Amino acid sequence: MQTEVTRLLGIKYPIIQGGMAWVAEYHLAAAVSNAGGLGLIGAASAPAEWVREQIQKAKELTDKPFGVNIMLMSPYADEVAQIVAEERVKVVTTGAGNPEKYMKMWKEAGVKVIPVVASVALAKRMERSGADALVAEGCEAGGHIGESTTMVLVPQIADAVSIPVIAAGGIADGRGIAAAFMLGAKGIQMGTHFVVTEESQVHDNYKEKIIKARDIDSRVTGRTTGHPVRALRNEMTKQYIELENKGAGFEELEKLTLGGLRKAVVEGDVVHGSVMAGQIAGMVKERLTCKALIDKLVKETDGIIGGKGFYE
């Protein structure tokens, strides 16, 4: 499974683990990288020194490339960007903002820059500003989402830019990976399936909620505020949607979800917490190690398109 993405990042398989807030920490990132993919540490809104500690601990567990995902709206974004350069992290992915002001620093440190985008316009801008590749993330993904589906977003971005495109959102197995390649992607990013892996440190309740999820259990909250978030339905999403339908304001809605992801991931409150997961949650039926999952994905993909010219 050699593609432009594997060569760019120095990895065995073009499979990237999503940089999920509160979920993507060093145990998971190192396990994914050791299994031949690219693991990511999710910086989210964490202080910079916590991110440095995570990077250093990941280095103790793997000698393979791994990356950091920076949420650019974070109050610590400037400091985290600096630490990524100082620690010579191989890859940085970015979301919720524009990483242009960090490009020069990261390039000088040898960091590969891969912004997450949800539109053709942003994809073109990121290419002009020096991005090495792009993650085109469809609205099937868990957490914060855009409007376009993966099926329509990936080919349009692949046609619009000359750098490699990585498909994300709605990918759970080899069929999804094969489809992504056919749409013009050179790699994929997957989040929800990695949440339930053995190495993932999230609460067992969170993992079980995903494993027991059905196809109809995905909900999107926050459309009225302009910040849509996909999670599995529970009491929190029910209350949130009811408040939205009544025309509740941003502050009232924010109060309902404040600390919700931590509540679910760390405390295991999957009733009132925010159980962020993609629409593919209904396809996740078992807990595997990261290696077993990646091996399974590769075998499935090869069984569908191996030797048919979709790899390079």
N, C-alpha and C positions, 0 to 999 in steps of 0.2 A: 504493500500500500504506500508506495513512494509517490508523493505529489510535491508541488511547489511549497506547500506548507511544511511538510516533513523536512525538506531541505533547508528552508528558511529558518526553522526553529531547532534543527538538529535532533529531531525526535523520530521514533520508529514508526508510529502510526499517526495519521492526521486527525486525532481525537483529542479535543481539549475539554477539560472539566470546567464548568462555569464557576465564576468567582462570586459565589453566593454569600451574602452577608450572614454572619453568625454561624454559617455552615462550613464554608471553605477555609479551614485552618490547616496548619502545617502537616498534621497526620495524613489528612486526605490528599493534600497536594503532593506530598512525597510519594504516597502509595500509587497515585495515578502516574506520576513521572516514572517511577520504578517499573511500572507495567507497560511502558512504551508510549504513553500519551503525554500530554502536557498538563500538569497540575497547576492550579492557581490558588493563591491565598487571597481571600476577599478582605480588602482593607476597610470597606464600608465607611462608617464614621468613627472608627477606632483611632486612638491617639497614635502618633507616629512611632513612639518607642515600642508600643505593642506590636506594630507591624515589623519593626526591625528584629524584635525577639522571635517572631514567627519565621521570618526569613532565615535567621541563623539556626533555628531548630530544624527547619526543613533541610538546610545544608548538611546537618548532622545525619539525616536519614536517607538522603539521596545525593548522588553525584551527577544526576541527570538534570537537564534543563527544567526549570519551573518558572512560574511567573507570579505577578501580583496584579489584582484588579483594583483600580482606584476609582472610587465614586467621587467625581470632581466637585460635587456640591458639598463634600465633607469640609468642615472647618479646618481640618488638618491636611487638606489636599496638598498644599505647598510643601509642607514638611515631609509628607509621605513620598511625594515625587522626588525630593532630594535624597531620601534614604534609598529609594529604588536605584538611583544613580550611584550612590556611595557603596552600596552592597553589590553592585554589578549584577543585579538580577537580569536574567537573560531576556525576559519578555514582560511587557506591561500591557494590560488591556484597560480600557477606560470606558466609563459610562457617566451619564447625567452631567454632561458639560462638554467643553471644548478643550482638548489637551495641547493646543498649538503652542502656548507659552512655555511648555516644558520640552518641546521637541528637540531643540538644540542641545540642551543638557543631557537628555537621554541618548541622543545619537552619539555624542562625544564619549559617553560611558559604554557604548556598544549595546544598548538596550533596544530590542525590537519593539516597535509600537503598533498595537492593534486596537483601534477604537471600535466600540460596539455602536452600530448605527441602525436606524430604523427608517431611513429614507434615502433616495438616490441623491438628493441635493447635499445631504451631510456626507455621504460617501465620497462624492466628488471633491468636496472641500477638504476632507481628511486626506485624500490622495494628494491634493495640491500642497498640503502642509507637511507632507513627508511621511505619512503612515506607511508601514511595511506591508500590512494586510488589513483586512476589515472583517469584523463579525457582523453579518447581516442577520438580525434577530427578529423573527416574526412574533406576532401577538399570541401564538400558542404557548410561548414560554411562561415560566413562573415568575413571580415578582413584578417589577415595573416593566410595562410593555408599551409598544406603539400600537398602530392601528392595522398595518398591513400583515397579511399572513406570510409565512415562510415561503409557500408555493409561489406567490406573486412577487415577493420582495427580492429573493435571491437571484432569479434570472435577470431582473431589471438592474440590480446593482452589478452583477457579473458583466452585463453588457456595457455598463457605464464607466467602469474603471479597468485599469490594466494590472493592478496589484491583485494578489490572491484574495478570494472571498471565502469566508468560513460561515457555513450555515448554522443557525441556532433557532430553537423553538420547534417543538413537536417531533423531536427525534428520539426514539427509544430503542431501536434495534437496527439490524443490518438493512432492512427494507428502507428505513428512513435515511440511512447513510447513503445507500445506493441512489435513492431519489435525489438527495442533495447533490451528489456528483453529476447526475443527469441535468440538474438545473444550472450547473456551471460552477458549483462550489469546488474548492480544492481541499476542504477539510470540514469538520463539524465541531460544534460545541454542544455539550450535553450537561444538564444540571440535575434534574429531578432523579434520574436513575442512579446518579452517584450519591445522592442523599442517603439512600438505603444500603449502601455498601457497608461491609464489616468495619472498614477503617474510619468511616464517617463517625464523628463524635456527637452527633445530634441525639436528643432524647429518644428512647425506644418508642414512646408514644407517637412521635413525629413520623418515625419510620413506618410504624404499623398503620397510621392514618393514610399514608401513601399506598402501601401495599393493599389495603382494603378498599381503596378508592375505586369508584366506577366511572364510566365514561361521562356521566351526567354530573359529577361532583365538583366541577371547576366553576368558580365564580370570579367576576371582575368587579372590584369596588373602586370608587374614586374617579369614575368617568366625569362626574359633575365638577370635580375640582381641577380637572386637567392632569391628574396624576394617577392613571389607572394601574391597578395592581391585581395580578391573578393569584388566587389562593384556593385551597379546598374549602368547600362550604362547611360552616359550623355556626354556632350561635353568634359569633362576632360578625361574620359576613351577613348573616340574616339581619341583625340589628343595623348594620351599616347601610345596607341597601334600603331598608325601611326608612331610615333617616334621610337618605338621598332622595327617595321618592316623595318625602314630605318637604323637600327643599331646604334641608339643614345646611348651615354655613360651614365653611372650611374648619373653623376652630372647634366646633362641636364634633365634627367627623374625625378630626385629628386626635381629639381626646380619647375617642373610642379605640384607636389603633396604636396609641403611644406605647412603645415598648412591646408591641404585640408579637413581633418576630422572636425577640429574646424569650418572651414568655413561652412560646411554643417550642423553640429549639433547645433552650436550656432547662426550663422548668417542666416541660412536657404538658403544658396546658393547651391541649388541642381543641378545647371547646371555646375558650375566649381569646386564645392567642391567634396569631396570623400564620397559618400553615401554607406558606408560599410553595407552590408546585405548579408544574406545567400541565397542559391538557393530556399529556401522555401518562399521567399518574395511573390511569386505569389499565395501562399496559405493563406496569411494574408489579411483578408477582412474587419475586424472591429476593432474598438478601445474598449477595455474592461478594467475594473479595474484589478489589479493583482489578486485579490481574485476571480473575475468572470472567469478570464482566467484559473487559477489553478484548480478551481472547475470543469470547463468544461473539462480540460485535464484529470482529475481524473475520471470523469464520463465516458468519452469516452474510457479510458483505461480499466476501470472495465467492461464496456460493451463488450469488446473484449476478455479479458483474465481473468477477475475476477473469482476466485474460481477454476482456472485450474492449480494451482500449480506453477505459475511463481513468486508469492510473497513468502516470507518465514515467 
